[in-house]
Amino acid sequence: MLILLCVSFAIAGDLNLTILYDNNPYVKNLKVKWGFSCLIESSEDTILFDTGGDGSVLLENMKKLKINPEKINKVVISHIHYDHIGGLMDFLKENNKVCVYILKSFPESVKKKIKKTGAKLIEVRDFLRISKNVYSTGELGTWIKEQSLIIKTKEGLVIITGCAHLGIVNIIRKAKRLFKDDVYLVLGGFHLSGMSVSKIEKIVEDFKNEKVKMVAPCHCSGDLARKIFEKNYGDNFILAGCGTKLKIKE
């Protein structure tokens, strides 16, 4: 069961997801800017997935949401684009006692900068367990390499994507192959902005064929795609934006 929250709190046995940074508005007093960041609070760890493009905006939104950066113990960066990694160094100034999971293919200059802050760097190439029930897909794609998160819950798999450059349906199929389980929720950037109606409708059809129960497209998904997903998913469509909070049974 998924619950859409207006306030943020963690309950033992619940997976709590909060979008901290997005270009789509949701909570009125939060700053909206191009990029993406999502906080994952599980029974074992507090994980920051991506950091948006502007560290000052990320930290301001965290403050308004009463989220202490020092409570975060792991950071996962989906890919090298500024709107996902741009806020990292400002965050590490507030909390360098974290493990930072980046792709092995990242430039050495980026790796050195992260290490210099005192944070522990973990390079990801293959499928990897990051926390209890939280996994990286590993490095996927060729032109733009990217990792997404897969979370095992009682409801099914939860997939969190940064930009889905390699194709959102490809990520869903990868998760299903890895875990042999149904997908409960896909949240994040679907990379559908600027795509035609017919192409988006085909992707929605693929979601249905893959038995994806709930969708929460944001960031680079585009307004048209969000409308088409909402039309097709009805009550199982989540209007996701900056400040959206979800609670799912772990």
N, C-alpha and C positions, 0 to 999 in steps of 0.2 A: 504493500500500500504506500502510495506517495502522498505527502501532505505539503501543500504550498504554504509557507510561513510568512508572516509579516514582521516577526521579530526573530532574532538569532539566539538559539540556545541549543546545547548539546545534551542528549539523553543517552545513557548507557544502552548499547544495543541498536542505536540508530546511526545511520550514515547521514551526515549533514553536509549539504552542498550550498555554497554561497558564491554568486557571481560578483566579484569585487570590481571588475573593470570591463566595460563593454561600450560599444558605440550606440547601443540601443538603450533608451531610458527605461527605467522601471520604478525605482525609488526616487522621489522628486529631489531630495536634497543632496544626492550624490552627483559627482562630476562625471560627465559622459565624454568619452574620447575614443578615437579609433584604436582598437586593440582588444585583448581578452586576458582575463585572469579569473581563476575559480579556486575557491578554498574548499578543501575536502577534509572534513573532521570525522575520523573513524574511531573505533574503540582503542586502536593502537597508536595512531599517529595523526598529526595535523599537517596536511600537505598543501603547498601552494603550487597550483598548476598554471604556469605562465605568469608573467608579471606586467602585462600591458606594455605600452610604449613610453609611458611617462611615470617615473617613480614617484614624483610629488603627488600626482593624481591618485595613484595606487595607495599611497600611505594616508592621504587625506580621506579617501573612501573607507579605508580600514578603521581609521579613528572614528569616523561618523557611525560606523557599524559596530563600534566597541570591540574591535578585534585587535588583540595585542600581538604585534609582529614577533615578539619573543616566545609566544606559545607555538609558533610554527617550527617544526623540526626537520622538514624535508621540502625541497623545491624541485619541481620537474619542469623543464623547458621543452616545449613541443618541437620547436624548430628555430632557425637562426634569424628570422625576420624581426625587425625592430619592434613591431607592435605586440610581440610576445616575449621578447627578452629585454626590451628597452628599460624596464623598471627594475631590473635585477640588481644592479650595483647600488642604487639608492636603498633597496630593501636590505642588502647585505650590510650597509652601514648601520642599520637598526638592529640587525641580528645576523651575525656571521657564524653562529653555532648551529649550522644546518648542513645537511648533505644536499648537494646540488647535482641533480641528474641531468646531464646533457648528452647529446648524441656524440658518438666517437668521431664523426665527420666534422664537428665544429672546428673552426680555425684555432690553431695553437695560441694565437694572441688572445682569444676569448678565454681559453682554458687558463692561461697564465694570469689574466686579470682576476678571475674568480679565485684561484689559489692564493693570490696575493692578499685577498681580504681575510684569509684564515679559514674560510669555509672548506669543507671536505668535498672534493670533486669526484663524482662517479660517472664514468663514460659508458654510455649505453650503445650496444650494437644489436644484440639479440633480445628476444623475449626475456623479461626479467621481473621477478617478484620485488616490489618496492616496499610493501607493507602487508599486513594481514589482509588478504582478499583484494589487494590493490596491485595491479601489474602494468608494466609497460609493454606495448606491442613490440617494442624493439624498433630499430631503424627501418622505416618503410619508405618506398618511393625511390626514384632515380634522379630526376631533375632537382626537385626540392625534397630533401630527406626530412622525415618527420616521425615523431612518436606520439601515440595517443595512450590514454589510460583506460584500462578495463577493470571494473570493480565487480566482484562477485557478491551478490546480495540474495536474501531469501526470495526476492521477487524475480530474480533473473540477473542478467548482466547489465551493468550501467557503463556506457562508453562516453568518455569525455574527450572531445577533439579540440585542437587549436584552430587549424585552418582546413584540414582534410584535403591538402593539395593533391594527394594521390587518388582521391575519389572517396567520398563518404561511404558509398556502398561497399567498396573494397575493404574498408576498415571494419565494417560490420561483419562481412564474410570472414575476415581474418579472425575476429574475436570468436565467432561461432565455431570455426575450425579448431581453435585453441582449446575451447572449454566445452564444446558439445552441449551448449545450453542456449536457451532463448534469450533474446535481448529485450530487457524491460524498458530502458531509456537510453536515448542518444541525445547528448547535450553538447553545445559548442558551435564552432564555426563549421558550416557545411560546404563552404566555397561554391555557392551557387549564384552569387551576385552577377547580374548581367546575362544570365542564361535564359534561353527562350522558354516559353510556357510549355511547349511539347517536351523539351528535355527535362524540365523540372518534374512534369507529370510522370515521365518514365522513371525518374528516380524515386518519386513517391510510390509508384507501383512496385519498384524493387524493394522498398522498405516494407511494404505490405506482404510481399512474397517471402521476405526474410522474417516475417512475423515480429517486427519491431512494434512493441506495444505503445510506447509514449515517445514524443519528440519535443525537444526544446532547442530549436535552431536560433542562433544569435550571431553576433560578430559579422563574418563575411557571408552569411547565408543570403542576405538580401531581402528587401521588403516583399518582392513578388513571391519568392519561394516560401517565405513565412506565411503569406496569405493562402497559398496553395496547400501547404501542409495543414494549416488550420482548417481549411474547407474539408480536407480528406480525413483528418484525425479527430475533429470535433473536440469532445471533452478530454481526449488524450493528447491534445496539443497544449503545450505550456508556453505562455508568452514570456520569453526569457529576455532579460536585460540587466543593466547594472543594478544590483541589489536583490535580485531574485534569490530566494532561499527555498531549498527543498529538503525534505526529511524522508528517508527511506529505511525500512527495516533491514539491518545487516544480516 
